[in-house]
Amino acid sequence: MPEPIIKFRPVKAEDWKDIAWLASDFVQEADHSDGQDTGWVRNRRSFEGKRYQRIAEIQGQIVGYCSLERSTTGSKSGFRAYLVADWKSTNRSIHEALMHMIEELIAVNKIDLVWMRELTGDVQLLEFVESKGFVKSESYVINGKEMINLRKEYGCDS
């Protein structure tokens, strides 16, 4: 059976409920099935700064979200990456497509450094991004959650 066709498009306001559904409950600090505008979703929706984001769809159903963000008040050298999907191993084609889209956005926008902050328990996600060249840097605890930073230099001039 051929792999399903994954299409990308810009994010619409009505997509956030589906994006929240894909994000883990632990990240959001709430049960994502209740449709509430949790802190994670609220922060993504209200983000101010440079942002490049896309929705991944299969036959009109949202299966992933990716974004690169850099705050206007934060560091000028580097963008934070978000890869949001169901991280089951059966979804490898979605994970690959999301990373490919992130790397397209990096190339088009000449971004030199990308970093991620992830839960240490997101083993599948961590293994995936490490296989793509992201390197673990520091780990720490935020609000009782064990987190780790990862980074990758792309060598572009931003």
URJOGI-V181827 format. One record per residue. N is the residue number from 1. PSI is psi in whole degrees, -180 to 180 (999 if undefined). OMEGA is omega as a letter, one per 30 degrees, with the letter a starting at -180 (999 if undefined). Layout:
N/PSI/OMEGA
N/PSI/OMEGA
This chain:
1/131/a
2/152/l
3/143/l
4/151/l
5/124/l
6/123/l
7/145/l
8/148/l
9/165/l
10/159/l
11/138/l
12/158/a
13/-37/a
14/-5/a
15/-18/a
16/-31/l
17/-42/l
18/-37/l
19/-44/l
20/-38/l
21/-36/a
22/-29/a
23/147/a
24/151/l
25/-37/a
26/-39/l
27/-43/a
28/-13/a
29/29/l
30/163/l
31/115/a
32/-16/a
33/-11/a
34/-7/l
35/10/a
36/155/l
37/81/a
38/171/a
39/-44/a
40/-47/l
41/-45/l
42/-43/l
43/-39/l
44/-43/a
45/-38/a
46/8/a
47/136/l
48/128/a
49/-161/l
50/132/l
51/136/l
52/119/a
53/153/a
54/153/l
55/138/l
56/132/a
57/148/l
58/117/a
59/44/l
60/-4/l
61/131/l
62/124/a
63/-5/a
64/163/l
65/138/l
66/151/a
67/148/l
68/129/a
69/142/l
70/121/a
71/148/l
72/-20/a
73/-10/a
74/-161/a
75/141/l
76/-4/a
77/84/l
78/149/l
79/144/l
80/133/l
81/143/l
82/129/l
83/112/a
84/119/l
85/174/l
86/121/a
87/23/l
88/146/a
89/-23/l
90/-11/a
91/23/a
92/-38/a
93/-34/l
94/-45/l
95/-46/l
96/-43/a
97/-41/l
98/-44/l
99/-39/l
100/-43/l
101/-43/l
102/-46/a
103/-31/l
104/-46/l
105/-37/l
106/-47/a
107/-48/a
108/-37/a
109/6/l
110/54/a
111/132/a
112/-32/a
113/134/l
114/138/l
115/159/l
116/150/l
117/118/a
118/159/l
119/137/l
120/-21/l
121/-9/l
122/66/a
123/-47/a
124/-43/l
125/-46/a
126/-45/l
127/-40/a
128/-52/a
129/-31/l
130/-36/l
131/-17/l
132/9/l
133/1/l
134/140/a
135/133/l
136/138/l
137/-101/a
138/153/l
139/155/a
140/178/l
141/131/l
142/124/l
143/42/l
144/4/a
145/132/l
146/121/a
147/160/l
148/141/l
149/145/l
150/153/l
151/156/l
152/132/l
153/135/a
154/-11/l
155/18/l
156/157/l
157/120/a
158/999/999
